[in-house]
Amino acid sequence: LKELLSVTHNDIIEIITTGSRIPEEVKEMYEKSFRAIGYKNPGFMHLLEHDVKKNEYIKRIEKAGLVFFSGGDQERLIEHLSETTISDILED
């Protein structure tokens, strides 16, 4: 993780847990990991259909230096994020 994060000059990290069916457990695990390498306040998003259009989340994705997907069910990610403003931002 540390090597991956060193390529960005923007220390805002957003972690998307949408693929997971246990997002709170995943959040705790990744929060510990990111804090251990010096990132004190990673953001977490468990984006469902009603969330992907919210400006709050779109702005957070736009500001992020790195967006990290926690893994899980890839079809679930596609189901919730395909053809959204968030997916457009991530593709750029």
One Martini backbone bead per residue (centre of mass of N, CA, C, O) as a GRO file, in nm:
protein
   92
    1LEU     BB    1   0.057   0.062  -0.021
    2LYS     BB    2   0.285   0.268   0.007
    3GLU     BB    3   0.368   0.266  -0.293
    4LEU     BB    4   0.097   0.350  -0.412
    5LEU     BB    5   0.077   0.626  -0.245
    6SER     BB    6   0.350   0.765  -0.350
    7VAL     BB    7   0.227   0.862  -0.644
    8THR     BB    8   0.077   1.073  -0.476
    9HIS     BB    9   0.023   1.427  -0.386
   10ASN     BB   10  -0.253   1.340  -0.274
   11ASP     BB   11  -0.388   1.264   0.059
   12ILE     BB   12  -0.661   1.179  -0.059
   13ILE     BB   13  -0.859   0.902   0.056
   14GLU     BB   14  -1.077   0.665  -0.106
   15ILE     BB   15  -1.291   0.401   0.011
   16ILE     BB   16  -1.451   0.136  -0.156
   17THR     BB   17  -1.713  -0.103  -0.019
   18THR     BB   18  -1.938  -0.215  -0.217
   19GLY     BB   19  -1.837  -0.524  -0.261
   20SER     BB   20  -1.918  -0.557   0.032
   21ARG     BB   21  -2.100  -0.730   0.302
   22ILE     BB   22  -1.869  -0.603   0.528
   23PRO     BB   23  -1.799  -0.284   0.563
   24GLU     BB   24  -1.716  -0.241   0.863
   25GLU     BB   25  -1.484  -0.446   0.872
   26VAL     BB   26  -1.326  -0.330   0.636
   27LYS     BB   27  -1.284  -0.052   0.752
   28GLU     BB   28  -1.119  -0.131   0.999
   29MET     BB   29  -0.886  -0.267   0.847
   30TYR     BB   30  -0.805  -0.023   0.660
   31GLU     BB   31  -0.765   0.188   0.875
   32LYS     BB   32  -0.525   0.052   1.010
   33SER     BB   33  -0.342   0.033   0.760
   34PHE     BB   34  -0.331   0.338   0.685
   35ARG     BB   35  -0.232   0.441   0.961
   36ALA     BB   36   0.035   0.270   0.970
   37ILE     BB   37   0.137   0.456   0.699
   38GLY     BB   38   0.014   0.773   0.771
   39TYR     BB   39  -0.304   0.769   0.730
   40LYS     BB   40  -0.543   0.937   0.929
   41ASN     BB   41  -0.807   1.002   0.699
   42PRO     BB   42  -0.976   0.794   0.559
   43GLY     BB   43  -1.220   0.738   0.327
   44PHE     BB   44  -1.563   0.611   0.320
   45MET     BB   45  -1.759   0.406   0.079
   46HIS     BB   46  -2.103   0.277   0.051
   47LEU     BB   47  -2.224   0.245  -0.259
   48LEU     BB   48  -2.542   0.293  -0.362
   49GLU     BB   49  -2.783   0.376  -0.570
   50HIS     BB   50  -2.865   0.640  -0.390
   51ASP     BB   51  -2.553   0.758  -0.378
   52VAL     BB   52  -2.421   0.812  -0.674
   53LYS     BB   53  -2.581   1.112  -0.702
   54LYS     BB   54  -2.435   1.245  -0.479
   55ASN     BB   55  -2.245   1.523  -0.437
   56GLU     BB   56  -2.074   1.440  -0.199
   57TYR     BB   57  -1.936   1.195  -0.348
   58ILE     BB   58  -1.839   1.330  -0.604
   59LYS     BB   59  -1.650   1.536  -0.464
   60ARG     BB   60  -1.468   1.330  -0.323
   61ILE     BB   61  -1.364   1.197  -0.581
   62GLU     BB   62  -1.247   1.454  -0.715
   63LYS     BB   63  -1.037   1.513  -0.462
   64ALA     BB   64  -0.892   1.261  -0.494
   65GLY     BB   65  -0.580   1.094  -0.520
   66LEU     BB   66  -0.725   0.820  -0.418
   67VAL     BB   67  -0.890   0.518  -0.527
   68PHE     BB   68  -1.013   0.245  -0.329
   69PHE     BB   69  -1.078  -0.097  -0.360
   70SER     BB   70  -1.166  -0.359  -0.137
   71GLY     BB   71  -1.351  -0.551  -0.277
   72GLY     BB   72  -1.524  -0.839  -0.381
   73ASP     BB   73  -1.810  -0.792  -0.558
   74GLN     BB   74  -1.790  -0.697  -0.882
   75GLU     BB   75  -2.089  -0.692  -0.968
   76ARG     BB   76  -2.174  -0.488  -0.754
   77LEU     BB   77  -2.011  -0.255  -0.860
   78ILE     BB   78  -2.137  -0.242  -1.140
   79GLU     BB   79  -2.432  -0.208  -1.053
   80HIS     BB   80  -2.372   0.078  -0.893
   81LEU     BB   81  -2.148   0.236  -1.104
   82SER     BB   82  -2.256   0.224  -1.369
   83GLU     BB   83  -2.323   0.495  -1.543
   84THR     BB   84  -2.176   0.727  -1.374
   85THR     BB   85  -2.014   0.991  -1.257
   86ILE     BB   86  -1.809   0.828  -1.099
   87SER     BB   87  -1.710   0.650  -1.334
   88ASP     BB   88  -1.616   0.886  -1.509
   89ILE     BB   89  -1.400   0.992  -1.318
   90LEU     BB   90  -1.234   0.723  -1.298
   91GLU     BB   91  -1.169   0.705  -1.608
   92ASP     BB   92  -0.994   0.979  -1.606
   0.00000   0.00000   0.00000
